[in-house]
Amino acid sequence: MGVAIAPADPAPTPERTGPGRAHWLRVAREVADDLATDAVAREQAGKDPLAEVAALREAGLLTLLAPVEFGGGGADWATACAVIREIAAADGAIGQLLGCHYFLSWSTRFFSPPGLAARVHLRSAAEQWCWGGGLARQGAPALLTGKPGRQVLDGRQSYATGVLVADRLAVRAVRAGTDEPVAVLVDPAGPGVRVDGDTGGFGQRLAAGGSVEFDAVPVTGDDVLGPLPADEESLSPAAALASPAGRLVSVGLLLGMTEGVLAEVREYSRTGHTPWPPASQVPTPADPQVLGVYGELTVLTRSAAALADQALDAVREGLSAGDDLGFEQCAEISVLVAVAEAAASRAAHESTARALDVLGPRAASARLGLDRFWRNARTHTLHEPAAHRFREVGDYFLNGAHPAFSLPV
């Protein structure tokens, strides 16, 4: 269908001076194992995830993407996406929190001048900031107004991930008079900023989401990270990669939650553990219907994972190409990521719902907390509907239309 297919051999990666991918995956699994031990209790309590962020910080995961020379981990985007997937398998909300942090902190490479990006990376790594907020179009943006000798930010962002625990917020605003969209860095503890945990969602409760209001918030020159694209035509192909690269966060989240629920339900199926009396009818691992469900969900999940790997390789090649990337190649990368996200969304919907069927009535036990996987996945896909990705893929296949530039919510 004209979609870019990953080569048989992975694209070469530049030499690194920081820890490699294997190190970071090992660290992520250790953190994920710790999160999994009390995931049900933490999700049901719904407290702000301060301890969870502290654990990510202590493990070095918050500075994973920062350059080594600035005190960071020096990892690449593919490694960050793999870490998101590992964490999301144990706790989808913390996976979302970390994915948002990675994208916002890393997006300065697309929108900021090199000198400013270096200064921001240096301070973020030194102080181990946790980033929150969001740069996607959501209702009326905040207004950045120039005053004599200063700038101020006014307005409201109705939803942003991580605002209840973030050290810095990256938010979308427009300049007064020109309506030029820009990314602005805000200290949530600064004057004129009011954060409200008013989302009340039934899922992703530990993603620390909420609204934030700005009332004459002082903004310095370095707080304006750079212009955001007003339309696709204003972007070079290299800058437009911010869209498919950002969408890989969603792919990792969905795959992680899918793999997490299947692993947890499989463990119960194998052990026969149940909070119900022995006389209750419980499907057994030898039940043909159980085997069929597991088979179908395994095929869905592995298919989505294979597409995700292709999308990651394609984005990595695009990032390596830099200014040599062409418009058509960028479009093919965007479509391949849309395919991967749609497949991961379908796998998450099917797995988080149907995996419960193989456990029977015991799956409804609040003590097991298996419903959190469905609620987390469904909440995420309400913000990032798969229908949008299907339309993009269909329009490209039928009409050759390039997907629209869109940043993750």
Secondary structure as GFF3:
##gff-version 3
##sequence-region A 1 409
A	DSSP	alpha_helix	21	37	.	.	.	ID=ss1
A	DSSP	alpha_helix	39	45	.	.	.	ID=ss2
A	DSSP	alpha_helix	50	58	.	.	.	ID=ss3
A	DSSP	three_ten_helix	68	70	.	.	.	ID=ss4
A	DSSP	alpha_helix	77	90	.	.	.	ID=ss5
A	DSSP	alpha_helix	92	106	.	.	.	ID=ss6
A	DSSP	alpha_helix	108	111	.	.	.	ID=ss7
A	DSSP	alpha_helix	114	127	.	.	.	ID=ss8
A	DSSP	beta_strand	131	134	.	.	.	ID=ss9
A	DSSP	beta_strand	142	147	.	.	.	ID=ss10
A	DSSP	beta_strand	150	160	.	.	.	ID=ss11
A	DSSP	beta_strand	168	175	.	.	.	ID=ss12
A	DSSP	beta_strand	181	186	.	.	.	ID=ss13
A	DSSP	beta_strand	193	196	.	.	.	ID=ss14
A	DSSP	three_ten_helix	205	207	.	.	.	ID=ss15
A	DSSP	beta_strand	210	219	.	.	.	ID=ss16
A	DSSP	three_ten_helix	221	223	.	.	.	ID=ss17
A	DSSP	beta_strand	224	227	.	.	.	ID=ss18
A	DSSP	three_ten_helix	232	234	.	.	.	ID=ss19
A	DSSP	alpha_helix	237	240	.	.	.	ID=ss20
A	DSSP	alpha_helix	242	271	.	.	.	ID=ss21
A	DSSP	alpha_helix	288	321	.	.	.	ID=ss22
A	DSSP	three_ten_helix	322	324	.	.	.	ID=ss23
A	DSSP	alpha_helix	327	354	.	.	.	ID=ss24
A	DSSP	three_ten_helix	355	364	.	.	.	ID=ss25
A	DSSP	alpha_helix	371	383	.	.	.	ID=ss26
A	DSSP	alpha_helix	386	399	.	.	.	ID=ss27
###
